[in-house]
Amino acid sequence: MTPQGQTIGYIRVSSADQNLARQIDAVGAVDRLFQDKISGGGTVKFSV
């Protein structure tokens, strides 16, 4: 029996010196790829 469904990949870079293309290569073959390019400078960090 062959597997059904999709293979989904997600990549994220959080700084300017990180490379989306290198991470895309590392993920390999997927049916759908989601990607984020986010800077952590504008986020609000909460402490408990």
N, C-alpha and C positions, 0 to 999 in steps of 0.2 A: 504494500500500500504506500503510495506517495503522500508526503505531507501536503496539506492544503493551507491556504492563507498567504499572508504577505510577510516578508521580512522587512522590519522597519529599523532604521538607524537614526541616532540622534547625536549630534556633535555640538560642542559649545566652546567658544574661546572667550576669555575674559580680559585679555590684554592685547595691546597693539602688536606686540612682538610674537604672539602665537599665530600659527598658520592654519587656516581652514583647509587648504588644499592637502596638506600633509595628513590631517585627521580624516579627510574624505578617503584618501588612499588607504589608510589604516582600517577603516570600517569595512571596505571591500564591497562586494556586490549586494545591494539591497533593492527592494522594490520601491520603497519610499525613504527619503532622507530629509530629516528636519535639522535645521542648523540655526544657531543663535550666535550673534557676535555682540557681547555685552560688556560694558565697562562697569567695574565695581565701584567707581567713584561716586555715582549718584544714588547708591542704594542706602537704605536706612537699616542699620543693624540694631537689633534688640538684645538686651541682656536680661537674664532672669534673676 
